[in-house]
Amino acid sequence: MNALRHGLAAKTSATAVNIASTDDVDGMYQRLRQIEIESVKAFNEVHNLSTSEDLDGLHTAVRRIAALERYSHRFHSKLKRDVF
């Protein structure tokens, strides 16, 4: 659900059966890269908001970072389980 909310959901779900192709593995690494890019954007937003007085915006940005981290950890675990 977090992936859908943050625009990081896969176009198709990858299972252990169809991971064998190189394109799927490359796609998974591309998604991890996309998560990293979104995390950097969120960290920059937190940095910019930390000097302002918009605490609601800061709280939202920090929650987004936490959601991206959780999604990244889950996805990395899935990648390790399915590929390695």
Distance bins in CASP14 RR format, pairs under 12 A and 6 or more apart:
PFRMAT RR
TARGET T0000
AUTHOR 0000-0000-0000
RMODE 2
METHOD distances of the structure
MODEL  1
1 7 0 0 0 0 0 1 0 0 0 0 0
1 8 0 0 0 0 0 1 0 0 0 0 0
1 9 0 0 0 0 1 0 0 0 0 0 0
1 67 0 0 0 0 1 0 0 0 0 0 0
1 70 0 0 0 0 0 1 0 0 0 0 0
1 71 0 0 0 0 1 0 0 0 0 0 0
1 74 0 0 0 0 0 1 0 0 0 0 0
2 8 1 0 0 1 0 0 0 0 0 0 0
2 9 0 0 0 0 1 0 0 0 0 0 0
2 35 0 0 0 0 0 1 0 0 0 0 0
2 38 0 0 0 0 0 1 0 0 0 0 0
2 63 0 0 0 0 0 1 0 0 0 0 0
2 64 0 0 0 0 1 0 0 0 0 0 0
2 65 0 0 0 0 0 1 0 0 0 0 0
2 66 0 0 0 0 1 0 0 0 0 0 0
2 67 1 0 1 0 0 0 0 0 0 0 0
2 68 0 0 0 0 1 0 0 0 0 0 0
2 69 0 0 0 0 0 1 0 0 0 0 0
2 70 1 0 0 1 0 0 0 0 0 0 0
2 71 1 0 1 0 0 0 0 0 0 0 0
2 72 0 0 0 0 0 1 0 0 0 0 0
2 73 0 0 0 0 0 1 0 0 0 0 0
2 74 0 0 0 0 1 0 0 0 0 0 0
2 75 0 0 0 0 0 1 0 0 0 0 0
3 9 1 0 1 0 0 0 0 0 0 0 0
3 10 1 0 0 1 0 0 0 0 0 0 0
3 11 0 0 0 0 0 1 0 0 0 0 0
3 13 0 0 0 0 0 1 0 0 0 0 0
3 31 0 0 0 0 1 0 0 0 0 0 0
3 34 0 0 0 0 0 1 0 0 0 0 0
3 35 0 0 0 0 1 0 0 0 0 0 0
3 38 0 0 0 0 0 1 0 0 0 0 0
3 67 0 0 0 0 1 0 0 0 0 0 0
3 68 0 0 0 0 1 0 0 0 0 0 0
3 70 0 0 0 0 0 1 0 0 0 0 0
3 71 1 0 1 0 0 0 0 0 0 0 0
3 72 0 0 0 0 0 1 0 0 0 0 0
3 74 0 0 0 0 1 0 0 0 0 0 0
3 75 0 0 0 0 1 0 0 0 0 0 0
3 78 0 0 0 0 0 1 0 0 0 0 0
4 10 0 0 0 0 0 1 0 0 0 0 0
4 11 0 0 0 0 0 1 0 0 0 0 0
4 67 0 0 0 0 0 1 0 0 0 0 0
4 71 0 0 0 0 0 1 0 0 0 0 0
5 38 0 0 0 0 0 1 0 0 0 0 0
5 63 0 0 0 0 0 1 0 0 0 0 0
5 64 0 0 0 0 1 0 0 0 0 0 0
5 67 1 0 0 1 0 0 0 0 0 0 0
5 68 0 0 0 0 0 1 0 0 0 0 0
5 70 0 0 0 0 0 1 0 0 0 0 0
5 71 0 0 0 0 1 0 0 0 0 0 0
6 31 0 0 0 0 0 1 0 0 0 0 0
6 34 0 0 0 0 1 0 0 0 0 0 0
6 35 0 0 0 0 1 0 0 0 0 0 0
6 37 0 0 0 0 0 1 0 0 0 0 0
6 38 1 0 0 1 0 0 0 0 0 0 0
6 39 0 0 0 0 0 1 0 0 0 0 0
6 41 0 0 0 0 0 1 0 0 0 0 0
6 42 0 0 0 0 1 0 0 0 0 0 0
6 63 0 0 0 0 0 1 0 0 0 0 0
6 64 1 0 0 1 0 0 0 0 0 0 0
6 65 0 0 0 0 0 1 0 0 0 0 0
6 66 0 0 0 0 0 1 0 0 0 0 0
6 67 1 0 0 1 0 0 0 0 0 0 0
6 68 1 0 0 1 0 0 0 0 0 0 0
6 69 0 0 0 0 0 1 0 0 0 0 0
6 70 0 0 0 0 0 1 0 0 0 0 0
6 71 1 0 0 1 0 0 0 0 0 0 0
6 72 0 0 0 0 0 1 0 0 0 0 0
6 75 0 0 0 0 0 1 0 0 0 0 0
7 31 0 0 0 0 0 1 0 0 0 0 0
7 34 0 0 0 0 1 0 0 0 0 0 0
7 35 0 0 0 0 0 1 0 0 0 0 0
7 37 0 0 0 0 0 1 0 0 0 0 0
7 38 0 0 0 0 1 0 0 0 0 0 0
7 64 0 0 0 0 0 1 0 0 0 0 0
7 67 0 0 0 0 0 1 0 0 0 0 0
7 68 0 0 0 0 0 1 0 0 0 0 0
7 71 0 0 0 0 0 1 0 0 0 0 0
8 30 0 0 0 0 0 1 0 0 0 0 0
8 31 1 0 0 1 0 0 0 0 0 0 0
8 32 0 0 0 0 1 0 0 0 0 0 0
8 33 0 0 0 0 0 1 0 0 0 0 0
8 34 1 0 0 1 0 0 0 0 0 0 0
8 35 1 0 1 0 0 0 0 0 0 0 0
8 36 0 0 0 0 0 1 0 0 0 0 0
8 37 0 0 0 0 0 1 0 0 0 0 0
8 38 1 0 0 1 0 0 0 0 0 0 0
8 39 0 0 0 0 0 1 0 0 0 0 0
8 42 0 0 0 0 0 1 0 0 0 0 0
8 64 0 0 0 0 0 1 0 0 0 0 0
8 67 0 0 0 0 1 0 0 0 0 0 0
8 68 1 0 0 1 0 0 0 0 0 0 0
8 70 0 0 0 0 0 1 0 0 0 0 0
8 71 1 0 0 1 0 0 0 0 0 0 0
8 72 0 0 0 0 1 0 0 0 0 0 0
8 74 0 0 0 0 0 1 0 0 0 0 0
8 75 0 0 0 0 1 0 0 0 0 0 0
9 31 0 0 0 0 1 0 0 0 0 0 0
9 34 0 0 0 0 0 1 0 0 0 0 0
9 35 0 0 0 0 0 1 0 0 0 0 0
9 71 0 0 0 0 1 0 0 0 0 0 0
9 75 0 0 0 0 0 1 0 0 0 0 0
10 18 0 0 0 0 0 1 0 0 0 0 0
10 24 0 0 0 0 0 1 0 0 0 0 0
10 27 0 0 0 0 1 0 0 0 0 0 0
10 28 0 0 0 0 1 0 0 0 0 0 0
10 30 0 0 0 0 0 1 0 0 0 0 0
10 31 1 0 0 1 0 0 0 0 0 0 0
10 32 0 0 0 0 0 1 0 0 0 0 0
10 34 0 0 0 0 0 1 0 0 0 0 0
10 35 0 0 0 0 0 1 0 0 0 0 0
10 71 0 0 0 0 0 1 0 0 0 0 0
10 75 0 0 0 0 1 0 0 0 0 0 0
10 78 0 0 0 0 0 1 0 0 0 0 0
10 79 0 0 0 0 0 1 0 0 0 0 0
11 24 0 0 0 0 0 1 0 0 0 0 0
11 27 0 0 0 0 1 0 0 0 0 0 0
11 28 0 0 0 0 0 1 0 0 0 0 0
11 30 0 0 0 0 0 1 0 0 0 0 0
11 31 0 0 0 0 1 0 0 0 0 0 0
11 34 0 0 0 0 0 1 0 0 0 0 0
12 18 0 0 0 0 1 0 0 0 0 0 0
12 19 0 0 0 0 0 1 0 0 0 0 0
12 23 0 0 0 0 0 1 0 0 0 0 0
12 24 0 0 0 0 1 0 0 0 0 0 0
12 27 0 0 0 0 0 1 0 0 0 0 0
12 28 0 0 0 0 0 1 0 0 0 0 0
12 31 0 0 0 0 0 1 0 0 0 0 0
13 19 0 0 0 0 0 1 0 0 0 0 0
13 24 0 0 0 0 0 1 0 0 0 0 0
13 28 0 0 0 0 0 1 0 0 0 0 0
13 31 0 0 0 0 0 1 0 0 0 0 0
13 75 0 0 0 0 0 1 0 0 0 0 0
13 78 0 0 0 0 0 1 0 0 0 0 0
13 82 0 0 0 0 0 1 0 0 0 0 0
14 20 0 0 0 0 0 1 0 0 0 0 0
14 21 0 0 0 0 1 0 0 0 0 0 0
14 23 0 0 0 0 0 1 0 0 0 0 0
14 24 1 0 1 0 0 0 0 0 0 0 0
14 25 0 0 0 0 1 0 0 0 0 0 0
14 26 0 0 0 0 0 1 0 0 0 0 0
14 27 0 0 0 0 1 0 0 0 0 0 0
14 28 1 0 0 1 0 0 0 0 0 0 0
14 29 0 0 0 0 0 1 0 0 0 0 0
14 30 0 0 0 0 0 1 0 0 0 0 0
14 31 0 0 0 0 1 0 0 0 0 0 0
14 75 0 0 0 0 0 1 0 0 0 0 0
14 78 0 0 0 0 1 0 0 0 0 0 0
14 79 0 0 0 0 1 0 0 0 0 0 0
14 81 0 0 0 0 0 1 0 0 0 0 0
14 82 1 0 0 1 0 0 0 0 0 0 0
14 83 0 0 0 0 1 0 0 0 0 0 0
15 24 0 0 0 0 1 0 0 0 0 0 0
15 28 0 0 0 0 0 1 0 0 0 0 0
15 78 0 0 0 0 1 0 0 0 0 0 0
15 81 0 0 0 0 0 1 0 0 0 0 0
15 82 1 0 0 1 0 0 0 0 0 0 0
16 24 0 0 0 0 0 1 0 0 0 0 0
16 78 0 0 0 0 1 0 0 0 0 0 0
16 79 0 0 0 0 0 1 0 0 0 0 0
16 80 0 0 0 0 0 1 0 0 0 0 0
16 81 1 0 0 1 0 0 0 0 0 0 0
16 82 1 0 1 0 0 0 0 0 0 0 0
16 83 0 0 0 0 1 0 0 0 0 0 0
16 84 0 0 0 0 0 1 0 0 0 0 0
17 24 0 0 0 0 0 1 0 0 0 0 0
17 82 0 0 0 0 1 0 0 0 0 0 0
18 24 1 0 1 0 0 0 0 0 0 0 0
18 25 0 0 0 0 0 1 0 0 0 0 0
18 27 0 0 0 0 0 1 0 0 0 0 0
18 28 0 0 0 0 0 1 0 0 0 0 0
18 82 0 0 0 0 1 0 0 0 0 0 0
18 83 0 0 0 0 0 1 0 0 0 0 0
19 25 1 0 0 1 0 0 0 0 0 0 0
19 26 0 0 0 0 0 1 0 0 0 0 0
19 27 0 0 0 0 0 1 0 0 0 0 0
19 28 1 0 0 1 0 0 0 0 0 0 0
19 29 0 0 0 0 0 1 0 0 0 0 0
19 78 0 0 0 0 1 0 0 0 0 0 0
19 79 0 0 0 0 1 0 0 0 0 0 0
19 80 0 0 0 0 0 1 0 0 0 0 0
19 81 0 0 0 0 1 0 0 0 0 0 0
19 82 1 0 1 0 0 0 0 0 0 0 0
19 83 1 0 1 0 0 0 0 0 0 0 0
19 84 0 0 0 0 0 1 0 0 0 0 0
20 82 0 0 0 0 1 0 0 0 0 0 0
20 83 0 0 0 0 1 0 0 0 0 0 0
21 27 0 0 0 0 0 1 0 0 0 0 0
21 28 0 0 0 0 0 1 0 0 0 0 0
21 82 0 0 0 0 0 1 0 0 0 0 0
21 83 0 0 0 0 0 1 0 0 0 0 0
22 28 0 0 0 0 0 1 0 0 0 0 0
22 29 0 0 0 0 0 1 0 0 0 0 0
22 83 0 0 0 0 0 1 0 0 0 0 0
23 29 0 0 0 0 0 1 0 0 0 0 0
23 30 0 0 0 0 0 1 0 0 0 0 0
24 30 0 0 0 0 0 1 0 0 0 0 0
24 31 0 0 0 0 0 1 0 0 0 0 0
24 79 0 0 0 0 0 1 0 0 0 0 0
24 82 0 0 0 0 1 0 0 0 0 0 0
24 83 0 0 0 0 1 0 0 0 0 0 0
25 31 0 0 0 0 0 1 0 0 0 0 0
25 32 0 0 0 0 0 1 0 0 0 0 0
25 78 0 0 0 0 0 1 0 0 0 0 0
25 79 0 0 0 0 1 0 0 0 0 0 0
25 80 0 0 0 0 0 1 0 0 0 0 0
25 82 0 0 0 0 1 0 0 0 0 0 0
25 83 1 0 1 0 0 0 0 0 0 0 0
25 84 0 0 0 0 0 1 0 0 0 0 0
26 32 0 0 0 0 0 1 0 0 0 0 0
26 33 0 0 0 0 0 1 0 0 0 0 0
26 79 0 0 0 0 0 1 0 0 0 0 0
26 83 0 0 0 0 0 1 0 0 0 0 0
27 33 0 0 0 0 1 0 0 0 0 0 0
27 34 0 0 0 0 1 0 0 0 0 0 0
27 75 0 0 0 0 0 1 0 0 0 0 0
27 79 0 0 0 0 0 1 0 0 0 0 0
27 83 0 0 0 0 0 1 0 0 0 0 0
28 34 0 0 0 0 0 1 0 0 0 0 0
28 35 0 0 0 0 0 1 0 0 0 0 0
28 75 1 0 0 1 0 0 0 0 0 0 0
28 76 0 0 0 0 1 0 0 0 0 0 0
28 77 0 0 0 0 0 1 0 0 0 0 0
28 78 0 0 0 0 1 0 0 0 0 0 0
28 79 1 0 1 0 0 0 0 0 0 0 0
28 80 0 0 0 0 0 1 0 0 0 0 0
28 81 0 0 0 0 0 1 0 0 0 0 0
28 82 0 0 0 0 1 0 0 0 0 0 0
28 83 1 0 0 1 0 0 0 0 0 0 0
28 84 0 0 0 0 0 1 0 0 0 0 0
29 35 0 0 0 0 0 1 0 0 0 0 0
29 36 0 0 0 0 0 1 0 0 0 0 0
29 75 0 0 0 0 0 1 0 0 0 0 0
29 76 0 0 0 0 0 1 0 0 0 0 0
29 79 1 0 0 1 0 0 0 0 0 0 0
29 83 0 0 0 0 1 0 0 0 0 0 0
30 36 0 0 0 0 0 1 0 0 0 0 0
30 37 0 0 0 0 0 1 0 0 0 0 0
30 75 0 0 0 0 0 1 0 0 0 0 0
30 79 0 0 0 0 0 1 0 0 0 0 0
31 37 0 0 0 0 0 1 0 0 0 0 0
31 38 0 0 0 0 0 1 0 0 0 0 0
31 68 0 0 0 0 0 1 0 0 0 0 0
31 71 0 0 0 0 1 0 0 0 0 0 0
31 72 0 0 0 0 1 0 0 0 0 0 0
31 74 0 0 0 0 0 1 0 0 0 0 0
31 75 1 0 0 1 0 0 0 0 0 0 0
31 76 0 0 0 0 0 1 0 0 0 0 0
31 78 0 0 0 0 0 1 0 0 0 0 0
31 79 0 0 0 0 1 0 0 0 0 0 0
32 38 0 0 0 0 0 1 0 0 0 0 0
32 39 0 0 0 0 0 1 0 0 0 0 0
32 68 0 0 0 0 0 1 0 0 0 0 0
32 71 0 0 0 0 1 0 0 0 0 0 0
32 72 1 0 0 1 0 0 0 0 0 0 0
32 73 0 0 0 0 0 1 0 0 0 0 0
32 74 0 0 0 0 0 1 0 0 0 0 0
32 75 1 0 0 1 0 0 0 0 0 0 0
32 76 1 0 0 1 0 0 0 0 0 0 0
32 77 0 0 0 0 0 1 0 0 0 0 0
32 78 0 0 0 0 0 1 0 0 0 0 0
32 79 1 0 0 1 0 0 0 0 0 0 0
32 80 0 0 0 0 0 1 0 0 0 0 0
32 83 0 0 0 0 0 1 0 0 0 0 0
33 39 0 0 0 0 0 1 0 0 0 0 0
33 40 0 0 0 0 0 1 0 0 0 0 0
33 72 0 0 0 0 0 1 0 0 0 0 0
33 75 0 0 0 0 0 1 0 0 0 0 0
33 76 0 0 0 0 0 1 0 0 0 0 0
33 79 0 0 0 0 0 1 0 0 0 0 0
34 40 0 0 0 0 0 1 0 0 0 0 0
34 41 0 0 0 0 0 1 0 0 0 0 0
34 68 0 0 0 0 0 1 0 0 0 0 0
34 71 0 0 0 0 0 1 0 0 0 0 0
34 72 0 0 0 0 0 1 0 0 0 0 0
34 75 0 0 0 0 0 1 0 0 0 0 0
35 41 0 0 0 0 0 1 0 0 0 0 0
35 42 0 0 0 0 0 1 0 0 0 0 0
35 64 0 0 0 0 0 1 0 0 0 0 0
35 65 0 0 0 0 0 1 0 0 0 0 0
35 67 0 0 0 0 0 1 0 0 0 0 0
35 68 1 0 1 0 0 0 0 0 0 0 0
35 69 0 0 0 0 1 0 0 0 0 0 0
35 70 0 0 0 0 0 1 0 0 0 0 0
35 71 1 0 0 1 0 0 0 0 0 0 0
35 72 1 0 1 0 0 0 0 0 0 0 0
35 73 0 0 0 0 1 0 0 0 0 0 0
35 74 0 0 0 0 0 1 0 0 0 0 0
35 75 1 0 0 1 0 0 0 0 0 0 0
35 76 0 0 0 0 1 0 0 0 0 0 0
35 79 0 0 0 0 0 1 0 0 0 0 0
36 42 0 0 0 0 0 1 0 0 0 0 0
36 43 0 0 0 0 0 1 0 0 0 0 0
36 65 0 0 0 0 0 1 0 0 0 0 0
36 68 0 0 0 0 1 0 0 0 0 0 0
36 69 0 0 0 0 0 1 0 0 0 0 0
36 71 0 0 0 0 0 1 0 0 0 0 0
36 72 1 0 0 1 0 0 0 0 0 0 0
36 75 0 0 0 0 0 1 0 0 0 0 0
36 76 0 0 0 0 0 1 0 0 0 0 0
37 43 0 0 0 0 0 1 0 0 0 0 0
37 44 0 0 0 0 0 1 0 0 0 0 0
37 68 0 0 0 0 0 1 0 0 0 0 0
37 72 0 0 0 0 0 1 0 0 0 0 0
38 44 0 0 0 0 0 1 0 0 0 0 0
38 45 0 0 0 0 0 1 0 0 0 0 0
38 61 0 0 0 0 0 1 0 0 0 0 0
38 64 0 0 0 0 1 0 0 0 0 0 0
38 65 0 0 0 0 1 0 0 0 0 0 0
38 67 0 0 0 0 1 0 0 0 0 0 0
38 68 1 0 1 0 0 0 0 0 0 0 0
38 69 0 0 0 0 0 1 0 0 0 0 0
38 71 0 0 0 0 1 0 0 0 0 0 0
38 72 0 0 0 0 1 0 0 0 0 0 0
39 45 0 0 0 0 0 1 0 0 0 0 0
39 46 0 0 0 0 0 1 0 0 0 0 0
39 61 0 0 0 0 0 1 0 0 0 0 0
39 62 0 0 0 0 0 1 0 0 0 0 0
39 64 0 0 0 0 1 0 0 0 0 0 0
39 65 1 0 0 1 0 0 0 0 0 0 0
39 66 0 0 0 0 0 1 0 0 0 0 0
39 67 0 0 0 0 0 1 0 0 0 0 0
39 68 1 0 1 0 0 0 0 0 0 0 0
39 69 1 0 0 1 0 0 0 0 0 0 0
39 70 0 0 0 0 0 1 0 0 0 0 0
39 71 0 0 0 0 1 0 0 0 0 0 0
39 72 1 0 0 1 0 0 0 0 0 0 0
39 73 0 0 0 0 0 1 0 0 0 0 0
40 46 0 0 0 0 0 1 0 0 0 0 0
40 47 0 0 0 0 0 1 0 0 0 0 0
40 65 0 0 0 0 0 1 0 0 0 0 0
40 68 0 0 0 0 1 0 0 0 0 0 0
41 47 0 0 0 0 0 1 0 0 0 0 0
41 48 0 0 0 0 0 1 0 0 0 0 0
41 61 0 0 0 0 1 0 0 0 0 0 0
41 64 0 0 0 0 1 0 0 0 0 0 0
41 65 0 0 0 0 1 0 0 0 0 0 0
41 68 0 0 0 0 1 0 0 0 0 0 0
42 48 0 0 0 0 0 1 0 0 0 0 0
42 49 0 0 0 0 0 1 0 0 0 0 0
42 57 0 0 0 0 0 1 0 0 0 0 0
42 58 0 0 0 0 0 1 0 0 0 0 0
42 60 0 0 0 0 1 0 0 0 0 0 0
42 61 1 0 1 0 0 0 0 0 0 0 0
42 62 0 0 0 0 1 0 0 0 0 0 0
42 63 0 0 0 0 1 0 0 0 0 0 0
42 64 1 0 1 0 0 0 0 0 0 0 0
42 65 1 0 1 0 0 0 0 0 0 0 0
42 66 0 0 0 0 1 0 0 0 0 0 0
42 67 0 0 0 0 1 0 0 0 0 0 0
42 68 1 0 0 1 0 0 0 0 0 0 0
42 69 0 0 0 0 1 0 0 0 0 0 0
42 71 0 0 0 0 0 1 0 0 0 0 0
42 72 0 0 0 0 0 1 0 0 0 0 0
43 49 0 0 0 0 0 1 0 0 0 0 0
43 50 0 0 0 0 0 1 0 0 0 0 0
43 61 0 0 0 0 1 0 0 0 0 0 0
43 62 0 0 0 0 1 0 0 0 0 0 0
43 64 0 0 0 0 1 0 0 0 0 0 0
43 65 1 0 0 1 0 0 0 0 0 0 0
43 66 0 0 0 0 0 1 0 0 0 0 0
43 68 0 0 0 0 1 0 0 0 0 0 0
43 69 0 0 0 0 0 1 0 0 0 0 0
44 50 0 0 0 0 0 1 0 0 0 0 0
44 61 0 0 0 0 1 0 0 0 0 0 0
44 64 0 0 0 0 0 1 0 0 0 0 0
44 65 0 0 0 0 0 1 0 0 0 0 0
45 51 0 0 0 0 0 1 0 0 0 0 0
45 52 0 0 0 0 0 1 0 0 0 0 0
45 54 0 0 0 0 0 1 0 0 0 0 0
45 57 0 0 0 0 1 0 0 0 0 0 0
45 58 0 0 0 0 1 0 0 0 0 0 0
45 59 0 0 0 0 0 1 0 0 0 0 0
45 60 0 0 0 0 1 0 0 0 0 0 0
45 61 1 0 1 0 0 0 0 0 0 0 0
45 62 0 0 0 0 1 0 0 0 0 0 0
45 63 0 0 0 0 0 1 0 0 0 0 0
45 64 1 0 0 1 0 0 0 0 0 0 0
45 65 0 0 0 0 1 0 0 0 0 0 0
45 68 0 0 0 0 0 1 0 0 0 0 0
46 52 0 0 0 0 0 1 0 0 0 0 0
46 54 0 0 0 0 0 1 0 0 0 0 0
46 55 0 0 0 0 0 1 0 0 0 0 0
46 57 0 0 0 0 1 0 0 0 0 0 0
46 58 1 0 0 1 0 0 0 0 0 0 0
46 59 0 0 0 0 1 0 0 0 0 0 0
46 60 0 0 0 0 1 0 0 0 0 0 0
46 61 1 0 1 0 0 0 0 0 0 0 0
46 62 1 0 0 1 0 0 0 0 0 0 0
46 63 0 0 0 0 0 1 0 0 0 0 0
46 64 0 0 0 0 1 0 0 0 0 0 0
46 65 1 0 0 1 0 0 0 0 0 0 0
46 66 0 0 0 0 0 1 0 0 0 0 0
46 68 0 0 0 0 0 1 0 0 0 0 0
47 58 0 0 0 0 0 1 0 0 0 0 0
47 61 0 0 0 0 1 0 0 0 0 0 0
47 62 0 0 0 0 0 1 0 0 0 0 0
47 65 0 0 0 0 0 1 0 0 0 0 0
48 54 0 0 0 0 1 0 0 0 0 0 0
48 57 0 0 0 0 0 1 0 0 0 0 0
48 58 0 0 0 0 1 0 0 0 0 0 0
48 61 0 0 0 0 1 0 0 0 0 0 0
49 55 0 0 0 0 1 0 0 0 0 0 0
49 56 0 0 0 0 1 0 0 0 0 0 0
49 57 1 0 1 0 0 0 0 0 0 0 0
49 58 1 0 1 0 0 0 0 0 0 0 0
49 59 0 0 0 0 1 0 0 0 0 0 0
49 60 0 0 0 0 1 0 0 0 0 0 0
49 61 1 0 1 0 0 0 0 0 0 0 0
49 62 0 0 0 0 1 0 0 0 0 0 0
49 64 0 0 0 0 0 1 0 0 0 0 0
49 65 0 0 0 0 0 1 0 0 0 0 0
50 57 0 0 0 0 0 1 0 0 0 0 0
50 58 1 0 0 1 0 0 0 0 0 0 0
50 59 0 0 0 0 0 1 0 0 0 0 0
50 61 0 0 0 0 1 0 0 0 0 0 0
50 62 0 0 0 0 1 0 0 0 0 0 0
51 58 0 0 0 0 1 0 0 0 0 0 0
52 58 1 0 0 1 0 0 0 0 0 0 0
52 61 0 0 0 0 0 1 0 0 0 0 0
54 60 0 0 0 0 1 0 0 0 0 0 0
54 61 0 0 0 0 1 0 0 0 0 0 0
55 61 0 0 0 0 0 1 0 0 0 0 0
55 62 0 0 0 0 0 1 0 0 0 0 0
56 62 0 0 0 0 0 1 0 0 0 0 0
56 63 0 0 0 0 0 1 0 0 0 0 0
57 63 0 0 0 0 1 0 0 0 0 0 0
57 64 0 0 0 0 1 0 0 0 0 0 0
58 64 0 0 0 0 0 1 0 0 0 0 0
58 65 0 0 0 0 0 1 0 0 0 0 0
59 65 0 0 0 0 0 1 0 0 0 0 0
59 66 0 0 0 0 0 1 0 0 0 0 0
60 66 0 0 0 0 0 1 0 0 0 0 0
60 67 0 0 0 0 0 1 0 0 0 0 0
61 67 0 0 0 0 0 1 0 0 0 0 0
61 68 0 0 0 0 0 1 0 0 0 0 0
62 68 0 0 0 0 0 1 0 0 0 0 0
62 69 0 0 0 0 0 1 0 0 0 0 0
63 69 0 0 0 0 0 1 0 0 0 0 0
63 70 0 0 0 0 0 1 0 0 0 0 0
64 70 0 0 0 0 0 1 0 0 0 0 0
64 71 0 0 0 0 0 1 0 0 0 0 0
65 71 0 0 0 0 0 1 0 0 0 0 0
65 72 0 0 0 0 0 1 0 0 0 0 0
66 72 0 0 0 0 0 1 0 0 0 0 0
66 73 0 0 0 0 0 1 0 0 0 0 0
67 73 0 0 0 0 0 1 0 0 0 0 0
67 74 0 0 0 0 0 1 0 0 0 0 0
68 74 0 0 0 0 0 1 0 0 0 0 0
68 75 0 0 0 0 0 1 0 0 0 0 0
69 75 0 0 0 0 0 1 0 0 0 0 0
69 76 0 0 0 0 0 1 0 0 0 0 0
70 76 0 0 0 0 0 1 0 0 0 0 0
70 77 0 0 0 0 0 1 0 0 0 0 0
71 77 0 0 0 0 0 1 0 0 0 0 0
71 78 0 0 0 0 0 1 0 0 0 0 0
72 78 0 0 0 0 0 1 0 0 0 0 0
72 79 0 0 0 0 0 1 0 0 0 0 0
73 79 0 0 0 0 0 1 0 0 0 0 0
73 80 0 0 0 0 0 1 0 0 0 0 0
74 80 0 0 0 0 0 1 0 0 0 0 0
74 81 0 0 0 0 0 1 0 0 0 0 0
75 81 0 0 0 0 0 1 0 0 0 0 0
75 82 0 0 0 0 0 1 0 0 0 0 0
75 83 0 0 0 0 0 1 0 0 0 0 0
76 82 0 0 0 0 0 1 0 0 0 0 0
76 83 0 0 0 0 0 1 0 0 0 0 0
76 84 0 0 0 0 0 1 0 0 0 0 0
77 83 0 0 0 0 0 1 0 0 0 0 0
77 84 0 0 0 0 0 1 0 0 0 0 0
78 84 0 0 0 0 0 1 0 0 0 0 0
END
